[in-house]
Structure formats: C-alpha cells, structure tokens
Amino acid sequence: MFDLPGKPHIELIARTRDEKIVLKGLRQKKLAKIRNEIEELNHHVKIAKAQFLLTDKGNWKFNFLITETGQTIGTKQIIRKRERRLDMISKSVRIKRR
C-alpha cells in the first residue's frame, strides 16, 4: 500500500510480487494520471479519500472513494464485496445471539 501526500488522501493498493509492475505503476506519468482523475472527480463531489488498485499491466484502476460527508462511491465489484462482508457479519451476530 502506498499513500500519496496531499488532500484528498489517496491510497494505492498493489497486490503483486512482481516489482517491475509496481515500479511501472509508480512512474510519474501514472501518478499524474491519478491526480488528474481525482481533480476531475473533486469538481463533482468533495473527496476525503480515494483508493486505486494496481492492475497486472501496471495501471491504476479506481476502486472507491469516500466523500467529505462520509458517503462511499465505488465500483460494482467493491460494492458486492462490501455487501457480502456485511451479510457474513450479520449472520455471525445472529448465530452468537442464539
């Protein structure tokens, strides 16, 4: 995980053992592209935090963001994962209450 300094807080998540892909993703040109995307999105919604995932091609893909008011905006995939986690937690709580 890499944090880019500044506002909003930007998190870059790299899930790979291939250092070449990580170094490719950390090039100035790739980081500038992220900053430009965040600036564009910030015109529409005030962002507190944004997260990007590293693809196997060394590009950063938007994952989710959290607005300054606490709302979450993300990809369909991350929303589904969140719903599954909440469902699992809910089932776990119901089992413990029995």
C-alpha angles and dihedrals in degrees: 000000000000127000119209112214120239139048124338103036108246121197122195116197119198116186102183141096092215106103091191091063091048092049090048090053092050095057115124092245092055093046091048089054090055092049091050091050091050092048090052093048091045089064089064102035132012106247124210097175136004130187130203130187124216113239124215087257093059096255126127117241122197112249107170145320136210119216124222088256092055100257117143123221119183150140120292089249094057091045090053091049090050092050091050091050092049090048091051091049091048092051091047092052091049091051092050092050092057 
